[in-house]
Amino acid sequence: MRKHIDFIPFSRPSIGKREERAAVDVLRSGWLTTGKISAEFEREFAAYVGAKYALAVNSGTAGLHLALEALGIKPRQYVLTTPYTFTASAEVIEYMGARPLFVDINEDSYNMDPNLAGAALGRYKQEIGCVLPVHIGGLPCDISALCRLAGARSVPLVEDSAHAFPVALDGKYLGTFGSAGVFSFYANKTMTTGEGGMIITDDHDLAEHIRILRLHGIDRDVWNRYTDRADTRSWHYQIVTKGFKYNLPDLLAAIGRVQLTRARDFLTARREIATYYLRELADCDFIGLPQSSESHAWHLFIIKIRPKKLTITRDKFIEKLRELGIGVSVHFIPLHIMPYFKAKYGFKPQDFPIALNNYLQSISLPIYPGLSRSQAKRVIESIKKIGYSHYKTHGTS
């Protein structure tokens, strides 16, 4: 009989008694949807990152869509982004009738290559409506260079900061460099509301436009309409534009407010795990380790298998990790090899060779605040066991 192995999940949210009490308080309040708790969450988040405005939404995807909509991205315009990301970064461009303009990534950082971005901006010029970089895994992209490139051509920049909370670069939080920044609070992110997201901006007009767009294009919040006892016409509202159903309910915002107070502790825990991995795996020449930075949020810890050193493939390596009870994932399958984008735009796998090569070699390891030192040790020991068991010796073809 096979011995039972405790499974270490790839990701697990850190939810405690405070989050439970906050959710129960909302359930007992009689008001579950967007209201005063969501408004408080927005004020607290804006203060945390130093932005003038924060707008809570029901997903990071919704946040990206609203940012592009409010910026007025037009059909058939290009939005410059990376193929090495989750589909949300590109699908919102399609929502606008616009076209994703992919540029390849830097091999070490996994982030958009600024040199290639500059070349694309120069080539397409007036056809580009926005630049949308992604901070992959929580490692900052070269946001200063990308902002300079976008600014030189008077093109807005929206930061996809889904992986990048709460870290700062050169004294500014990621997400605050462009026209808008968008965060995700999905269950596996660096803080969570279960499902949810946040848009931040310093632009008053942009913020007001997003505020109206996120709830059906209505000119006043539902909380005000239902609770303003002094206004006898509080029931009255106007539809001033075509909108969407993207608001974040108080039930989720309550969890987010607690998570926000724990965000710095979460980051410390992730950094400790990353440091441990980096130190203990440093002598394993059959894998490449992720680029480190003082501004890394460590949402992901991505290693790269070195095929010339091993007799097994990346996929087989993953299979053996799972057999040892280690949950892992792959980030990301490049969008240009996905059936939808491949069929629509005629992409070939080698169109973005660095993205393709990184994908074929990458494995994301467990990294989350609840991961114990003994569990992290098991991850390390499992990687070494597999790697050294399938290490190519001299003379092996």
Contacts in CASP RR format, 6 or more apart in sequence:
PFRMAT RR
TARGET T0000
AUTHOR 0000-0000-0000
METHOD contacts of the structure
MODEL  1
MRKHIDFIPFSRPSIGKREERAAVDVLRSGWLTTGKISAEFEREFAAYVG
AKYALAVNSGTAGLHLALEALGIKPRQYVLTTPYTFTASAEVIEYMGARP
LFVDINEDSYNMDPNLAGAALGRYKQEIGCVLPVHIGGLPCDISALCRLA
GARSVPLVEDSAHAFPVALDGKYLGTFGSAGVFSFYANKTMTTGEGGMII
TDDHDLAEHIRILRLHGIDRDVWNRYTDRADTRSWHYQIVTKGFKYNLPD
LLAAIGRVQLTRARDFLTARREIATYYLRELADCDFIGLPQSSESHAWHL
FIIKIRPKKLTITRDKFIEKLRELGIGVSVHFIPLHIMPYFKAKYGFKPQ
DFPIALNNYLQSISLPIYPGLSRSQAKRVIESIKKIGYSHYKTHGTS
5 324 0 8 1.000
5 325 0 8 1.000
6 325 0 8 1.000
7 325 0 8 1.000
7 326 0 8 1.000
7 327 0 8 1.000
8 325 0 8 1.000
8 326 0 8 1.000
8 327 0 8 1.000
8 366 0 8 1.000
8 371 0 8 1.000
8 375 0 8 1.000
8 378 0 8 1.000
8 379 0 8 1.000
9 327 0 8 1.000
9 366 0 8 1.000
10 188 0 8 1.000
10 327 0 8 1.000
10 328 0 8 1.000
10 329 0 8 1.000
10 364 0 8 1.000
10 366 0 8 1.000
11 187 0 8 1.000
11 188 0 8 1.000
11 329 0 8 1.000
11 366 0 8 1.000
11 368 0 8 1.000
12 368 0 8 1.000
12 370 0 8 1.000
12 371 0 8 1.000
13 187 0 8 1.000
13 188 0 8 1.000
13 192 0 8 1.000
13 194 0 8 1.000
13 368 0 8 1.000
14 262 0 8 1.000
14 266 0 8 1.000
14 368 0 8 1.000
14 369 0 8 1.000
14 370 0 8 1.000
15 192 0 8 1.000
15 255 0 8 1.000
18 258 0 8 1.000
19 254 0 8 1.000
19 255 0 8 1.000
19 256 0 8 1.000
19 258 0 8 1.000
19 259 0 8 1.000
22 254 0 8 1.000
22 255 0 8 1.000
22 257 0 8 1.000
22 258 0 8 1.000
23 251 0 8 1.000
23 254 0 8 1.000
23 255 0 8 1.000
25 254 0 8 1.000
26 32 0 8 1.000
26 37 0 8 1.000
26 250 0 8 1.000
26 251 0 8 1.000
26 254 0 8 1.000
27 251 0 8 1.000
29 250 0 8 1.000
31 223 0 8 1.000
31 250 0 8 1.000
32 249 0 8 1.000
32 250 0 8 1.000
32 251 0 8 1.000
33 222 0 8 1.000
33 247 0 8 1.000
33 249 0 8 1.000
33 250 0 8 1.000
33 251 0 8 1.000
34 56 0 8 1.000
34 215 0 8 1.000
34 221 0 8 1.000
34 222 0 8 1.000
34 223 0 8 1.000
34 247 0 8 1.000
34 248 0 8 1.000
34 249 0 8 1.000
34 250 0 8 1.000
34 253 0 8 1.000
35 221 0 8 1.000
35 222 0 8 1.000
35 223 0 8 1.000
35 250 0 8 1.000
35 253 0 8 1.000
36 223 0 8 1.000
36 250 0 8 1.000
37 250 0 8 1.000
37 253 0 8 1.000
37 254 0 8 1.000
37 257 0 8 1.000
38 56 0 8 1.000
38 247 0 8 1.000
38 248 0 8 1.000
38 249 0 8 1.000
38 250 0 8 1.000
38 253 0 8 1.000
39 223 0 8 1.000
40 253 0 8 1.000
40 257 0 8 1.000
41 56 0 8 1.000
41 248 0 8 1.000
41 253 0 8 1.000
41 254 0 8 1.000
41 256 0 8 1.000
41 257 0 8 1.000
41 260 0 8 1.000
42 53 0 8 1.000
42 54 0 8 1.000
42 55 0 8 1.000
42 56 0 8 1.000
42 198 0 8 1.000
43 54 0 8 1.000
44 257 0 8 1.000
44 260 0 8 1.000
45 54 0 8 1.000
45 56 0 8 1.000
45 198 0 8 1.000
45 200 0 8 1.000
45 260 0 8 1.000
46 52 0 8 1.000
46 53 0 8 1.000
46 54 0 8 1.000
46 200 0 8 1.000
48 166 0 8 1.000
48 173 0 8 1.000
48 260 0 8 1.000
48 263 0 8 1.000
49 166 0 8 1.000
49 173 0 8 1.000
49 175 0 8 1.000
49 176 0 8 1.000
49 200 0 8 1.000
50 173 0 8 1.000
50 176 0 8 1.000
51 173 0 8 1.000
51 176 0 8 1.000
51 200 0 8 1.000
51 201 0 8 1.000
51 202 0 8 1.000
52 201 0 8 1.000
52 202 0 8 1.000
52 204 0 8 1.000
52 207 0 8 1.000
53 200 0 8 1.000
53 201 0 8 1.000
53 202 0 8 1.000
53 203 0 8 1.000
53 204 0 8 1.000
53 207 0 8 1.000
54 198 0 8 1.000
54 199 0 8 1.000
54 200 0 8 1.000
55 66 0 8 1.000
55 198 0 8 1.000
55 199 0 8 1.000
55 200 0 8 1.000
55 207 0 8 1.000
55 210 0 8 1.000
55 211 0 8 1.000
55 214 0 8 1.000
56 196 0 8 1.000
56 197 0 8 1.000
56 198 0 8 1.000
56 247 0 8 1.000
56 248 0 8 1.000
56 253 0 8 1.000
57 63 0 8 1.000
57 66 0 8 1.000
57 196 0 8 1.000
57 197 0 8 1.000
57 198 0 8 1.000
57 199 0 8 1.000
57 214 0 8 1.000
57 246 0 8 1.000
57 247 0 8 1.000
57 248 0 8 1.000
58 195 0 8 1.000
58 196 0 8 1.000
58 197 0 8 1.000
58 245 0 8 1.000
58 246 0 8 1.000
58 247 0 8 1.000
58 248 0 8 1.000
58 249 0 8 1.000
58 252 0 8 1.000
59 88 0 8 1.000
59 184 0 8 1.000
59 186 0 8 1.000
59 195 0 8 1.000
59 196 0 8 1.000
59 197 0 8 1.000
59 246 0 8 1.000
60 88 0 8 1.000
60 162 0 8 1.000
60 182 0 8 1.000
60 183 0 8 1.000
60 184 0 8 1.000
60 185 0 8 1.000
60 186 0 8 1.000
60 196 0 8 1.000
60 197 0 8 1.000
60 198 0 8 1.000
61 88 0 8 1.000
61 91 0 8 1.000
61 92 0 8 1.000
61 184 0 8 1.000
62 196 0 8 1.000
62 197 0 8 1.000
62 214 0 8 1.000
62 244 0 8 1.000
62 246 0 8 1.000
63 182 0 8 1.000
63 197 0 8 1.000
63 198 0 8 1.000
63 199 0 8 1.000
63 210 0 8 1.000
63 246 0 8 1.000
64 88 0 8 1.000
64 89 0 8 1.000
64 92 0 8 1.000
64 132 0 8 1.000
64 158 0 8 1.000
64 160 0 8 1.000
64 182 0 8 1.000
65 92 0 8 1.000
65 95 0 8 1.000
65 96 0 8 1.000
65 244 0 8 1.000
65 246 0 8 1.000
66 199 0 8 1.000
66 210 0 8 1.000
66 213 0 8 1.000
66 214 0 8 1.000
66 244 0 8 1.000
66 246 0 8 1.000
67 158 0 8 1.000
67 179 0 8 1.000
67 180 0 8 1.000
67 181 0 8 1.000
67 182 0 8 1.000
67 199 0 8 1.000
67 201 0 8 1.000
67 210 0 8 1.000
68 79 0 8 1.000
68 92 0 8 1.000
68 93 0 8 1.000
68 95 0 8 1.000
68 96 0 8 1.000
68 98 0 8 1.000
68 130 0 8 1.000
68 132 0 8 1.000
68 158 0 8 1.000
69 95 0 8 1.000
69 96 0 8 1.000
69 213 0 8 1.000
69 244 0 8 1.000
70 180 0 8 1.000
70 206 0 8 1.000
70 209 0 8 1.000
70 210 0 8 1.000
70 213 0 8 1.000
71 130 0 8 1.000
71 156 0 8 1.000
71 158 0 8 1.000
71 179 0 8 1.000
71 180 0 8 1.000
71 206 0 8 1.000
72 96 0 8 1.000
73 79 0 8 1.000
73 93 0 8 1.000
73 96 0 8 1.000
73 98 0 8 1.000
73 129 0 8 1.000
73 130 0 8 1.000
74 96 0 8 1.000
74 98 0 8 1.000
74 129 0 8 1.000
75 96 0 8 1.000
75 97 0 8 1.000
75 98 0 8 1.000
76 97 0 8 1.000
76 98 0 8 1.000
76 99 0 8 1.000
77 96 0 8 1.000
77 98 0 8 1.000
77 99 0 8 1.000
77 127 0 8 1.000
77 128 0 8 1.000
77 129 0 8 1.000
77 130 0 8 1.000
78 98 0 8 1.000
78 99 0 8 1.000
78 100 0 8 1.000
78 101 0 8 1.000
78 124 0 8 1.000
78 127 0 8 1.000
78 128 0 8 1.000
78 129 0 8 1.000
79 93 0 8 1.000
79 96 0 8 1.000
79 98 0 8 1.000
79 99 0 8 1.000
79 100 0 8 1.000
79 101 0 8 1.000
79 128 0 8 1.000
79 129 0 8 1.000
79 130 0 8 1.000
79 131 0 8 1.000
79 132 0 8 1.000
80 101 0 8 1.000
80 103 0 8 1.000
80 117 0 8 1.000
80 120 0 8 1.000
80 121 0 8 1.000
80 128 0 8 1.000
80 130 0 8 1.000
80 131 0 8 1.000
80 132 0 8 1.000
81 89 0 8 1.000
81 90 0 8 1.000
81 93 0 8 1.000
81 100 0 8 1.000
81 101 0 8 1.000
81 102 0 8 1.000
81 103 0 8 1.000
81 112 0 8 1.000
81 131 0 8 1.000
81 132 0 8 1.000
81 133 0 8 1.000
81 134 0 8 1.000
81 160 0 8 1.000
82 89 0 8 1.000
82 102 0 8 1.000
82 103 0 8 1.000
82 104 0 8 1.000
82 105 0 8 1.000
82 111 0 8 1.000
82 112 0 8 1.000
82 133 0 8 1.000
82 134 0 8 1.000
82 136 0 8 1.000
82 355 0 8 1.000
83 90 0 8 1.000
83 102 0 8 1.000
83 104 0 8 1.000
83 105 0 8 1.000
83 334 0 8 1.000
83 335 0 8 1.000
83 336 0 8 1.000
83 352 0 8 1.000
83 355 0 8 1.000
84 105 0 8 1.000
84 110 0 8 1.000
84 134 0 8 1.000
84 136 0 8 1.000
84 332 0 8 1.000
84 334 0 8 1.000
84 335 0 8 1.000
84 352 0 8 1.000
84 355 0 8 1.000
84 358 0 8 1.000
84 359 0 8 1.000
85 134 0 8 1.000
85 136 0 8 1.000
85 160 0 8 1.000
85 332 0 8 1.000
85 335 0 8 1.000
86 162 0 8 1.000
86 332 0 8 1.000
87 335 0 8 1.000
87 338 0 8 1.000
88 162 0 8 1.000
89 132 0 8 1.000
89 134 0 8 1.000
89 160 0 8 1.000
90 100 0 8 1.000
90 102 0 8 1.000
90 335 0 8 1.000
90 341 0 8 1.000
93 99 0 8 1.000
93 100 0 8 1.000
93 132 0 8 1.000
94 100 0 8 1.000
98 129 0 8 1.000
99 345 0 8 1.000
100 335 0 8 1.000
100 341 0 8 1.000
101 120 0 8 1.000
101 124 0 8 1.000
101 128 0 8 1.000
102 335 0 8 1.000
102 336 0 8 1.000
102 347 0 8 1.000
102 351 0 8 1.000
102 352 0 8 1.000
103 112 0 8 1.000
103 113 0 8 1.000
103 116 0 8 1.000
103 117 0 8 1.000
103 119 0 8 1.000
103 120 0 8 1.000
103 352 0 8 1.000
104 113 0 8 1.000
104 116 0 8 1.000
104 352 0 8 1.000
104 353 0 8 1.000
104 354 0 8 1.000
104 355 0 8 1.000
105 111 0 8 1.000
105 112 0 8 1.000
105 113 0 8 1.000
105 136 0 8 1.000
105 352 0 8 1.000
105 354 0 8 1.000
105 355 0 8 1.000
105 358 0 8 1.000
106 112 0 8 1.000
106 113 0 8 1.000
106 354 0 8 1.000
107 354 0 8 1.000
107 357 0 8 1.000
107 358 0 8 1.000
108 291 0 8 1.000
109 136 0 8 1.000
109 139 0 8 1.000
109 141 0 8 1.000
109 291 0 8 1.000
110 136 0 8 1.000
110 137 0 8 1.000
110 139 0 8 1.000
110 302 0 8 1.000
110 358 0 8 1.000
111 133 0 8 1.000
111 134 0 8 1.000
111 135 0 8 1.000
111 136 0 8 1.000
111 139 0 8 1.000
111 140 0 8 1.000
111 141 0 8 1.000
111 142 0 8 1.000
112 133 0 8 1.000
112 134 0 8 1.000
112 141 0 8 1.000
112 142 0 8 1.000
112 146 0 8 1.000
113 354 0 8 1.000
114 142 0 8 1.000
114 145 0 8 1.000
114 146 0 8 1.000
114 149 0 8 1.000
117 131 0 8 1.000
117 133 0 8 1.000
117 146 0 8 1.000
117 149 0 8 1.000
118 149 0 8 1.000
120 128 0 8 1.000
121 128 0 8 1.000
121 131 0 8 1.000
121 149 0 8 1.000
121 150 0 8 1.000
121 153 0 8 1.000
121 155 0 8 1.000
122 153 0 8 1.000
125 153 0 8 1.000
128 153 0 8 1.000
128 155 0 8 1.000
129 155 0 8 1.000
129 156 0 8 1.000
130 155 0 8 1.000
130 156 0 8 1.000
130 157 0 8 1.000
130 158 0 8 1.000
131 146 0 8 1.000
131 149 0 8 1.000
131 150 0 8 1.000
131 155 0 8 1.000
131 156 0 8 1.000
131 157 0 8 1.000
131 158 0 8 1.000
132 157 0 8 1.000
132 158 0 8 1.000
132 159 0 8 1.000
132 160 0 8 1.000
133 141 0 8 1.000
133 143 0 8 1.000
133 146 0 8 1.000
133 157 0 8 1.000
133 159 0 8 1.000
133 160 0 8 1.000
134 141 0 8 1.000
134 160 0 8 1.000
134 162 0 8 1.000
134 163 0 8 1.000
135 141 0 8 1.000
135 143 0 8 1.000
135 159 0 8 1.000
135 160 0 8 1.000
135 161 0 8 1.000
135 162 0 8 1.000
135 163 0 8 1.000
135 164 0 8 1.000
135 174 0 8 1.000
135 297 0 8 1.000
136 163 0 8 1.000
136 300 0 8 1.000
136 331 0 8 1.000
136 332 0 8 1.000
137 163 0 8 1.000
137 164 0 8 1.000
137 297 0 8 1.000
137 298 0 8 1.000
137 299 0 8 1.000
137 300 0 8 1.000
137 302 0 8 1.000
137 331 0 8 1.000
138 163 0 8 1.000
138 164 0 8 1.000
138 167 0 8 1.000
138 174 0 8 1.000
138 190 0 8 1.000
138 296 0 8 1.000
138 297 0 8 1.000
138 298 0 8 1.000
138 299 0 8 1.000
138 300 0 8 1.000
139 290 0 8 1.000
139 291 0 8 1.000
139 293 0 8 1.000
139 295 0 8 1.000
139 296 0 8 1.000
139 297 0 8 1.000
140 164 0 8 1.000
140 167 0 8 1.000
140 169 0 8 1.000
140 174 0 8 1.000
140 293 0 8 1.000
140 295 0 8 1.000
140 296 0 8 1.000
143 159 0 8 1.000
143 169 0 8 1.000
143 174 0 8 1.000
143 177 0 8 1.000
144 170 0 8 1.000
144 177 0 8 1.000
146 157 0 8 1.000
147 157 0 8 1.000
147 177 0 8 1.000
147 178 0 8 1.000
150 156 0 8 1.000
150 157 0 8 1.000
150 178 0 8 1.000
151 157 0 8 1.000
156 178 0 8 1.000
156 179 0 8 1.000
156 180 0 8 1.000
157 177 0 8 1.000
157 178 0 8 1.000
157 179 0 8 1.000
158 178 0 8 1.000
158 179 0 8 1.000
158 180 0 8 1.000
158 181 0 8 1.000
158 182 0 8 1.000
159 174 0 8 1.000
159 175 0 8 1.000
159 177 0 8 1.000
159 178 0 8 1.000
159 180 0 8 1.000
159 181 0 8 1.000
159 182 0 8 1.000
160 181 0 8 1.000
160 182 0 8 1.000
161 174 0 8 1.000
161 175 0 8 1.000
161 181 0 8 1.000
161 182 0 8 1.000
161 183 0 8 1.000
162 182 0 8 1.000
162 183 0 8 1.000
162 184 0 8 1.000
162 186 0 8 1.000
162 189 0 8 1.000
163 184 0 8 1.000
163 189 0 8 1.000
163 190 0 8 1.000
163 297 0 8 1.000
163 299 0 8 1.000
163 300 0 8 1.000
164 174 0 8 1.000
164 175 0 8 1.000
164 183 0 8 1.000
164 297 0 8 1.000
164 299 0 8 1.000
165 174 0 8 1.000
165 183 0 8 1.000
165 189 0 8 1.000
165 190 0 8 1.000
165 191 0 8 1.000
165 263 0 8 1.000
165 297 0 8 1.000
166 173 0 8 1.000
166 190 0 8 1.000
166 191 0 8 1.000
166 263 0 8 1.000
166 264 0 8 1.000
166 267 0 8 1.000
166 297 0 8 1.000
167 173 0 8 1.000
167 174 0 8 1.000
167 267 0 8 1.000
167 295 0 8 1.000
167 296 0 8 1.000
167 297 0 8 1.000
168 174 0 8 1.000
168 295 0 8 1.000
169 295 0 8 1.000
174 295 0 8 1.000
174 297 0 8 1.000
175 181 0 8 1.000
175 182 0 8 1.000
175 183 0 8 1.000
175 200 0 8 1.000
176 200 0 8 1.000
176 202 0 8 1.000
179 201 0 8 1.000
179 203 0 8 1.000
179 206 0 8 1.000
180 199 0 8 1.000
180 200 0 8 1.000
180 201 0 8 1.000
180 203 0 8 1.000
180 206 0 8 1.000
181 199 0 8 1.000
181 200 0 8 1.000
181 201 0 8 1.000
182 197 0 8 1.000
182 198 0 8 1.000
182 199 0 8 1.000
182 200 0 8 1.000
183 189 0 8 1.000
183 197 0 8 1.000
183 198 0 8 1.000
183 199 0 8 1.000
183 200 0 8 1.000
184 196 0 8 1.000
184 197 0 8 1.000
185 191 0 8 1.000
185 192 0 8 1.000
185 193 0 8 1.000
185 194 0 8 1.000
185 195 0 8 1.000
185 196 0 8 1.000
185 197 0 8 1.000
185 198 0 8 1.000
185 252 0 8 1.000
185 256 0 8 1.000
185 259 0 8 1.000
186 192 0 8 1.000
186 194 0 8 1.000
186 195 0 8 1.000
186 196 0 8 1.000
187 194 0 8 1.000
187 195 0 8 1.000
188 368 0 8 1.000
189 299 0 8 1.000
190 263 0 8 1.000
190 266 0 8 1.000
190 267 0 8 1.000
190 270 0 8 1.000
190 297 0 8 1.000
190 298 0 8 1.000
190 299 0 8 1.000
191 256 0 8 1.000
191 259 0 8 1.000
191 260 0 8 1.000
191 262 0 8 1.000
191 263 0 8 1.000
191 266 0 8 1.000
192 255 0 8 1.000
192 256 0 8 1.000
192 259 0 8 1.000
193 248 0 8 1.000
193 252 0 8 1.000
193 253 0 8 1.000
193 255 0 8 1.000
193 256 0 8 1.000
193 259 0 8 1.000
194 252 0 8 1.000
194 255 0 8 1.000
195 252 0 8 1.000
196 248 0 8 1.000
196 252 0 8 1.000
197 248 0 8 1.000
199 210 0 8 1.000
201 207 0 8 1.000
201 210 0 8 1.000
211 221 0 8 1.000
212 218 0 8 1.000
212 219 0 8 1.000
212 240 0 8 1.000
212 241 0 8 1.000
212 243 0 8 1.000
213 241 0 8 1.000
213 243 0 8 1.000
213 244 0 8 1.000
213 246 0 8 1.000
214 243 0 8 1.000
214 244 0 8 1.000
214 246 0 8 1.000
214 247 0 8 1.000
215 221 0 8 1.000
215 222 0 8 1.000
215 243 0 8 1.000
215 244 0 8 1.000
215 245 0 8 1.000
215 246 0 8 1.000
215 247 0 8 1.000
216 239 0 8 1.000
216 243 0 8 1.000
216 244 0 8 1.000
216 245 0 8 1.000
217 239 0 8 1.000
217 240 0 8 1.000
217 241 0 8 1.000
217 242 0 8 1.000
217 243 0 8 1.000
217 244 0 8 1.000
218 237 0 8 1.000
218 238 0 8 1.000
218 239 0 8 1.000
218 240 0 8 1.000
219 237 0 8 1.000
219 238 0 8 1.000
219 239 0 8 1.000
219 240 0 8 1.000
220 237 0 8 1.000
224 234 0 8 1.000
225 234 0 8 1.000
225 235 0 8 1.000
225 236 0 8 1.000
225 237 0 8 1.000
226 234 0 8 1.000
227 234 0 8 1.000
228 234 0 8 1.000
259 266 0 8 1.000
265 369 0 8 1.000
266 369 0 8 1.000
267 297 0 8 1.000
267 298 0 8 1.000
269 368 0 8 1.000
269 369 0 8 1.000
269 370 0 8 1.000
270 297 0 8 1.000
270 298 0 8 1.000
270 299 0 8 1.000
270 367 0 8 1.000
270 368 0 8 1.000
270 369 0 8 1.000
271 296 0 8 1.000
271 298 0 8 1.000
273 298 0 8 1.000
273 301 0 8 1.000
273 367 0 8 1.000
273 368 0 8 1.000
273 371 0 8 1.000
273 376 0 8 1.000
274 290 0 8 1.000
274 292 0 8 1.000
274 296 0 8 1.000
274 298 0 8 1.000
274 301 0 8 1.000
274 367 0 8 1.000
276 373 0 8 1.000
276 376 0 8 1.000
276 380 0 8 1.000
277 289 0 8 1.000
277 301 0 8 1.000
277 365 0 8 1.000
277 367 0 8 1.000
277 376 0 8 1.000
277 379 0 8 1.000
277 380 0 8 1.000
278 289 0 8 1.000
278 290 0 8 1.000
278 292 0 8 1.000
280 377 0 8 1.000
280 380 0 8 1.000
281 287 0 8 1.000
281 289 0 8 1.000
281 303 0 8 1.000
281 380 0 8 1.000
281 383 0 8 1.000
281 384 0 8 1.000
282 289 0 8 1.000
284 383 0 8 1.000
284 384 0 8 1.000
284 387 0 8 1.000
285 306 0 8 1.000
285 309 0 8 1.000
286 305 0 8 1.000
286 306 0 8 1.000
286 309 0 8 1.000
286 310 0 8 1.000
286 387 0 8 1.000
286 388 0 8 1.000
286 391 0 8 1.000
287 303 0 8 1.000
287 304 0 8 1.000
287 305 0 8 1.000
287 306 0 8 1.000
287 383 0 8 1.000
287 387 0 8 1.000
288 303 0 8 1.000
288 304 0 8 1.000
288 305 0 8 1.000
288 306 0 8 1.000
289 303 0 8 1.000
290 300 0 8 1.000
290 301 0 8 1.000
290 302 0 8 1.000
290 303 0 8 1.000
298 367 0 8 1.000
299 367 0 8 1.000
300 331 0 8 1.000
300 364 0 8 1.000
300 367 0 8 1.000
301 364 0 8 1.000
301 365 0 8 1.000
301 366 0 8 1.000
301 367 0 8 1.000
302 331 0 8 1.000
302 362 0 8 1.000
302 363 0 8 1.000
302 364 0 8 1.000
302 365 0 8 1.000
303 362 0 8 1.000
303 363 0 8 1.000
303 365 0 8 1.000
303 383 0 8 1.000
304 358 0 8 1.000
304 361 0 8 1.000
304 362 0 8 1.000
304 363 0 8 1.000
305 313 0 8 1.000
305 314 0 8 1.000
305 317 0 8 1.000
305 361 0 8 1.000
305 362 0 8 1.000
305 363 0 8 1.000
306 361 0 8 1.000
307 313 0 8 1.000
307 314 0 8 1.000
307 361 0 8 1.000
308 392 0 8 1.000
309 391 0 8 1.000
309 392 0 8 1.000
310 317 0 8 1.000
310 387 0 8 1.000
310 390 0 8 1.000
310 391 0 8 1.000
310 392 0 8 1.000
311 390 0 8 1.000
311 391 0 8 1.000
311 392 0 8 1.000
311 396 0 8 1.000
312 320 0 8 1.000
312 386 0 8 1.000
312 390 0 8 1.000
314 360 0 8 1.000
314 361 0 8 1.000
314 362 0 8 1.000
314 363 0 8 1.000
317 363 0 8 1.000
317 386 0 8 1.000
317 387 0 8 1.000
317 390 0 8 1.000
318 328 0 8 1.000
318 330 0 8 1.000
318 363 0 8 1.000
320 386 0 8 1.000
321 327 0 8 1.000
321 328 0 8 1.000
321 363 0 8 1.000
321 382 0 8 1.000
321 383 0 8 1.000
321 386 0 8 1.000
322 328 0 8 1.000
324 378 0 8 1.000
324 382 0 8 1.000
324 385 0 8 1.000
324 386 0 8 1.000
325 382 0 8 1.000
326 365 0 8 1.000
326 366 0 8 1.000
326 378 0 8 1.000
326 379 0 8 1.000
326 382 0 8 1.000
327 366 0 8 1.000
328 363 0 8 1.000
328 364 0 8 1.000
328 365 0 8 1.000
328 366 0 8 1.000
329 363 0 8 1.000
329 364 0 8 1.000
330 359 0 8 1.000
330 362 0 8 1.000
330 363 0 8 1.000
330 364 0 8 1.000
331 362 0 8 1.000
331 364 0 8 1.000
332 359 0 8 1.000
333 359 0 8 1.000
334 352 0 8 1.000
334 355 0 8 1.000
334 356 0 8 1.000
334 359 0 8 1.000
335 341 0 8 1.000
336 342 0 8 1.000
336 345 0 8 1.000
336 347 0 8 1.000
336 349 0 8 1.000
336 351 0 8 1.000
336 352 0 8 1.000
336 355 0 8 1.000
337 347 0 8 1.000
337 349 0 8 1.000
337 356 0 8 1.000
341 347 0 8 1.000
349 356 0 8 1.000
350 356 0 8 1.000
365 379 0 8 1.000
365 383 0 8 1.000
366 375 0 8 1.000
366 376 0 8 1.000
366 379 0 8 1.000
END
